[in-house]
Structures are given as structure tokens and as C-alpha cells.
Amino acid sequence: MADGSNRVVVITDSIACIPREMVEKLNIIIVPVNICFEDKVYRDWIDITPDEAYEMFLKNPDEFRTSPASAGQFLEAYREANSFASNILCITLSSKLSTGYNMAGVAKEQARQELPQTRIEVLDSASVTASEGFIALAAARAAAEGKDLEEVIKAAEDVKSRVTFLIALDTIKHVYRTGRIPKAASRLGEALGVKPILTISSGEVKFAGMARKHQHGLDRVVKTMKARVGRSPVHAAVMHAYARQEAELLKERIASEFTCTELWLTEFSPVMGYACGTGTVGVAFYAEKTPPADQENKD
């Protein structure tokens, strides 16, 4: 382990969907995004569980809102990290999807005078959900190995360049909340039984296809994943929005059809789920790098 002067602490937001046991093991600090329901504000991850949030959502979707973490919340996280480290890497969801990256930057400027001996870097993950989580995990694992801040950033950037996600929605009726399609089109798609498949590209959530049945959408997710990773070992995280049983089945399928370096199950943050709806199931993943030929010969 590095001494305190070189130690790095990783901060990320609750939308990264990292399971609590992994957060605790790697000493990651989570900045909660806010969930608003019927004039009350809840901090994602802290004040409310995903299941509780989805139950609120199902009760009254039109009263369910979200708001990004504030600069003050990021500053509070910097203070917490500063109590045991002098180097901080804050990884946020895509700046094209939220103001979180900007808020983290504002907090960094506010921290300059208060924490003058602390180095803070803010990284735009250009992603969201567990694919953002994988970027934060790569950084935290490097930090746990005693790597310095530059090496921790490099580890995060490496995974950032490779990770993606594919999610199959069970309904299209809430997708208008992303701003990508009109509300009327969402309602029409719901009436027609359209099941969208979403992915991330250049920091934006985009449509990757459609299916008529949810299971067909999941089949397409697995097929596309195979096309992208080939036979390489894969890091994978299965995500779900109030659909644990279906997610468990997908996890079992991925375990049987891929060589998994790691495979874990997580709940899809309600902050994203408000636009995707309950029943959403998908996977974030990236392939292991193929070692150079000379290294393979040495092994």
C-alpha cells in the first residue's frame, strides 16, 4: 500500500450502480443523485432503496423526478476523501447526460482554498450505469494496489475506452423523458408493443434496436455482446430495474455462454429507471485485452 501522501481515493456517483459490498471493499465514496417524489427529496443509495423507489414510480410515474448531485454534495465527498488521502479521482456519469460532471468541477474549484494540499481530478466517464461503474472499479482497484494518481487515471481511461452496455426495455412509454423522442411517439410505441434496446455511444444513450417481445430483446443483447467480445474473457455486470428474477436468469446465461473474468448482479439506478421503466434488464461489459504474442509465448 502507498503511504498517505500518495494514496488515491476514488469518488463516483450513485448512477454507477456498484454493489455496496464492492464499494466498501475498495473504499469508494458514492455521491448520491436526488430522487424527488410527491414534494419529498430522497438521496439515491442513502435514503431509499431501488425497490422502494420503483414502488413509488409505479404508484405515480408522473410525480417521480430526479435531479443531479449538487456542487455541495461533491464538495462534501472531497472533504471526506481528504480525511485519509491527498489525491482524489472523481468519476462522473457522462457530461452529455447530466450536469454532474460540471458540478464536480465547480466543487473542485471550491476545494482549492479549503483543501490546498489535496490534488483533485475529475473524469467524465462518457458513460452511465454499471459501465460507468466498471471505470470507477478499475480506478479503485489500481488505487488499492498502491498506484499513484496518474496510474489510477490511466487504469480508468483504459476501461473507459472499452466498456459499454446494452439494455432491453420492457416498455417504451417513459422514454420520452430522455428528450430523444416525443411523448406521443412513446405512447404509440407502447401501444404497438415495441421494446427498445439501448446502448451508450460517444457519451450519449442511443437506440441499438427494437424487439416485439422482451425476451427477444434479451436474446439480441446476448447476440450483440458475443459479436463485440468474440471469445475473449469478459467483465460483465447484469443490471435490472425491479426485475430480479429475469436478471438472475440472464446472469446464469452469461455465465454459461461467456468466459467471465468477473460477473455480478446490480440494481439499475432509479435515476435512470425513471426514463426506462421497470422491467428493464441489461448488461454492462468489456473484453479483456489480448496479450501480445510474445507474452503468450512466454506464458
C-alpha positions as a printed Julia matrix, in Angstrom:
299×3 Matrix{Float64}:
   0.0     0.0     0.0
   1.09    3.57   -0.69
   1.61    5.97    2.22
  -0.98    8.66    2.93
   0.78   11.29    0.81
   0.36    9.2    -2.34
  -2.86    7.39   -1.56
  -5.71    7.86   -4.05
  -9.4     7.8    -3.2
 -11.99    7.22   -5.93
 -15.34    9.01   -5.87
 -18.24    8.31   -8.2
 -22.0     8.88   -8.29
 -24.8     6.5    -7.39
 -25.76    6.03  -11.04
 -22.62    3.88  -11.45
 -24.67    1.03   -9.91
 -21.75   -0.5    -7.99
 -22.92   -3.03   -5.39
 -22.39   -1.88   -1.82
 -20.07   -4.72   -0.89
 -17.7    -3.74   -3.71
 -17.88   -0.09   -2.7
 -16.99   -0.95    0.88
 -14.19   -3.33   -0.07
 -12.5    -0.77   -2.33
 -13.27    2.3    -0.16
 -15.11    4.08   -2.99
 -17.06    7.18   -1.97
 -20.51    7.47   -3.56
 -22.16   10.82   -4.24
 -25.94   10.28   -4.3
 -28.14   11.67   -7.04
 -31.5    13.01   -5.88
 -34.91   11.39   -6.34
 -37.98   13.6    -5.96
 -41.43   12.17   -5.3
 -44.55   13.98   -4.13
 -42.62   17.02   -2.89
 -40.07   14.97   -0.97
 -36.4    14.58   -1.9
 -34.54   11.32   -1.33
 -30.84   10.67   -1.79
 -30.32    7.71   -4.09
 -28.46    4.93   -2.27
 -28.74    6.63    1.16
 -32.36    7.49    1.98
 -34.11    5.0    -0.26
 -33.51    1.57   -1.79
 -34.03    0.95   -5.51
 -37.04   -1.28   -4.78
 -38.64    1.44   -2.66
 -38.01    3.99   -5.4
 -39.5     1.76   -8.09
 -42.57    1.15   -5.95
 -43.03    4.94   -5.78
 -42.51    5.14   -9.52
 -45.15    2.51  -10.2
 -47.55    4.23   -7.82
 -47.37    7.55   -9.67
 -44.83    7.89  -12.53
 -45.8    11.49  -13.25
 -44.8    12.55   -9.73
 -41.39   10.85   -9.96
 -38.47   13.15  -10.79
 -34.71   13.18  -10.45
 -32.12   15.9   -10.03
 -28.32   15.75  -10.27
 -25.99   15.91   -7.31
 -25.07   19.46   -6.33
 -21.63   21.01   -6.13
 -22.09   20.99   -2.36
 -22.58   17.21   -2.35
 -19.38   16.71   -4.35
 -17.51   19.1    -2.05
 -18.7    17.08    0.94
 -17.32   13.94   -0.72
 -13.98   15.67   -1.34
 -13.8    16.6     2.34
 -14.5    13.01    3.34
 -11.83   11.68    0.99
  -9.34   14.29    2.16
  -9.56   12.93    5.69
  -7.49    9.91    4.66
  -5.86   10.75    1.3
  -4.28   13.65   -0.54
  -5.21   12.52   -4.05
  -8.77   12.22   -5.33
 -10.17   10.97   -8.62
 -13.84   11.79   -9.12
 -15.54    9.86  -11.93
 -18.94   11.12  -13.05
 -21.63    9.98  -15.42
 -21.47   11.35  -18.96
 -21.46   15.14  -19.18
 -23.84   14.79  -22.14
 -26.48   13.25  -19.89
 -26.24   15.32  -16.71
 -24.66   18.35  -15.08
 -22.9    16.06  -12.59
 -19.52   16.49  -14.29
 -19.87   20.26  -14.19
 -20.94   20.19  -10.54
 -17.92   18.06   -9.65
 -15.74   20.64  -11.41
 -17.34   23.52   -9.54
 -16.73   21.67   -6.27
 -13.1    21.15   -7.28
 -12.64   24.9    -7.67
 -14.34   25.49   -4.31
 -11.98   22.98   -2.71
  -8.82   24.75   -3.91
  -8.71   27.13   -0.95
 -10.21   24.77    1.62
  -8.02   21.77    0.68
  -4.89   23.35   -0.82
  -2.69   20.27   -0.28
  -5.13   17.92   -1.98
  -4.98   17.1    -5.66
  -8.41   16.54   -7.2
  -9.02   15.32  -10.74
 -12.47   14.95  -12.33
 -13.02   12.41  -15.11
 -16.03   12.34  -17.41
 -16.81    8.64  -17.82
 -18.74    9.34  -21.05
 -20.97    6.56  -19.79
 -23.63    5.68  -17.23
 -24.99    2.71  -15.24
 -22.64   -0.19  -14.48
 -20.4     0.66  -17.44
 -19.54    3.84  -15.53
 -19.19    1.58  -12.51
 -16.56   -0.55  -14.26
 -14.5     2.58  -14.93
 -14.65    3.55  -11.26
 -13.82   -0.02  -10.2
 -10.74   -0.1   -12.44
  -9.54    3.11  -10.83
 -10.28    1.91   -7.29
  -8.53   -1.4    -7.89
  -5.44    0.43   -9.16
  -5.58    2.68   -6.1
  -5.85   -0.37   -3.82
  -2.66   -1.69   -5.43
  -0.88    1.48   -4.34
  -0.73    3.09   -7.79
  -0.25    6.85   -7.95
  -2.88    9.24   -9.3
  -1.58    9.21  -12.88
  -1.64    5.41  -12.95
  -5.11    5.32  -11.43
  -6.37    7.71  -14.11
  -4.71    5.59  -16.79
  -6.48    2.47  -15.49
  -9.81    4.3   -15.61
  -9.19    5.63  -19.13
  -8.26    2.17  -20.36
 -11.57    0.66  -19.28
 -13.44    3.78  -20.44
 -12.2     3.11  -23.98
 -13.6    -0.45  -23.96
 -16.7    -0.65  -21.79
 -20.29   -0.37  -23.0
 -23.76   -1.58  -22.11
 -26.86   -3.0   -23.75
 -30.23   -2.86  -22.04
 -33.6    -4.21  -23.11
 -36.6    -2.16  -22.0
 -39.91   -3.77  -21.19
 -41.76   -0.62  -22.2
 -41.15    2.44  -24.35
 -43.79    4.64  -22.73
 -41.37    6.52  -20.43
 -38.52    7.03  -22.91
 -39.81   10.49  -23.88
 -38.23   11.64  -20.6
 -34.81   11.29  -22.21
 -35.76   14.0   -24.68
 -34.94   11.71  -27.59
 -38.5    11.09  -28.76
 -41.82   12.91  -28.25
 -44.24   11.7   -25.6
 -46.82   10.87  -28.27
 -44.31    8.61  -30.02
 -43.59    6.84  -26.72
 -47.29    6.2   -26.22
 -47.68    4.94  -29.79
 -44.69    2.63  -29.41
 -46.2     1.26  -26.22
 -49.49    0.59  -27.99
 -47.62   -1.27  -30.72
 -45.69   -3.36  -28.21
 -42.26   -2.02  -29.2
 -39.4    -2.98  -26.84
 -36.33   -0.75  -27.35
 -32.72   -1.8   -26.85
 -30.41    0.98  -25.69
 -26.65    1.4   -25.62
 -24.07    4.12  -25.0
 -22.03    5.81  -27.72
 -19.91    8.97  -27.55
 -21.36    9.72  -24.14
 -24.99    9.54  -25.25
 -27.65    6.88  -24.76
 -28.78    5.69  -28.17
 -31.19    3.17  -29.66
 -29.48   -0.08  -30.63
 -32.55   -1.83  -31.95
 -36.12   -2.89  -31.26
 -37.89   -6.11  -30.4
 -41.52   -7.16  -30.23
 -41.06   -9.28  -27.11
 -38.87   -8.59  -24.1
 -37.21  -12.0   -24.3
 -36.34  -11.37  -27.94
 -34.71   -8.14  -26.82
 -32.57  -10.01  -24.29
 -31.64  -12.57  -26.96
 -30.46   -9.7   -29.13
 -28.48   -8.23  -26.23
 -26.59  -11.52  -25.8
 -26.05  -11.92  -29.54
 -24.66   -8.39  -29.85
 -22.44   -8.92  -26.83
 -20.98  -12.05  -28.44
 -20.3   -10.16  -31.65
 -18.41   -7.47  -29.74
 -16.27   -9.56  -27.4
 -15.74  -12.69  -29.5
 -14.05  -15.4   -27.45
 -12.23  -13.01  -25.15
 -12.74  -13.29  -21.39
 -15.21  -10.65  -20.32
 -16.04   -8.43  -17.37
 -19.83   -8.27  -17.08
 -22.47   -6.8   -14.81
 -26.13   -7.68  -15.2
 -28.49   -4.83  -14.31
 -32.2    -4.76  -13.63
 -34.98   -2.36  -12.73
 -37.35   -4.18  -10.37
 -36.87   -7.43  -12.32
 -34.51   -9.54  -10.21
 -35.73  -12.96  -11.35
 -35.26  -12.13  -15.01
 -31.85  -10.63  -14.26
 -30.77  -13.77  -12.4
 -31.67  -15.84  -15.46
 -29.66  -13.52  -17.71
 -26.71  -13.74  -15.33
 -26.85  -17.54  -15.48
 -27.0   -17.42  -19.26
 -23.98  -15.12  -19.5
 -22.05  -17.32  -17.07
 -22.72  -20.34  -19.3
 -22.09  -18.68  -22.68
 -19.06  -16.48  -21.89
 -15.75  -16.83  -20.1
 -16.26  -14.29  -17.32
 -13.34  -12.68  -15.53
 -15.97  -11.18  -13.27
 -19.73  -11.28  -13.28
 -22.02   -9.55  -10.82
 -25.62   -8.5   -10.44
 -26.75   -4.99   -9.61
 -29.89   -2.89   -9.47
 -30.42   -0.31  -12.19
 -30.43    3.1   -10.55
 -33.97    4.54  -10.33
 -32.44    7.8   -11.53
 -32.03    6.12  -14.9
 -35.02    3.85  -14.44
 -37.46    6.75  -14.44
 -36.9     7.03  -18.2
 -36.54    3.32  -18.9
 -39.28    1.92  -16.7
 -39.47   -1.17  -14.52
 -38.67   -4.47  -16.17
 -35.52   -3.11  -17.79
 -32.74   -5.72  -17.87
 -29.33   -5.49  -19.46
 -25.6    -5.95  -19.18
 -22.55   -3.72  -18.99
 -19.38   -5.35  -20.25
 -15.9    -5.12  -21.7
 -13.47   -7.69  -23.06
 -10.1    -8.47  -21.58
  -7.22   -7.23  -23.64
  -5.5    -9.88  -25.71
  -1.89  -10.2   -24.51
   0.87   -9.59  -27.09
   2.04  -12.65  -29.0
   5.49  -12.6   -27.36
   3.84  -12.56  -23.92
   1.66  -15.51  -24.87
   4.81  -17.41  -25.91
   6.47  -16.62  -22.58
   3.47  -17.95  -20.7
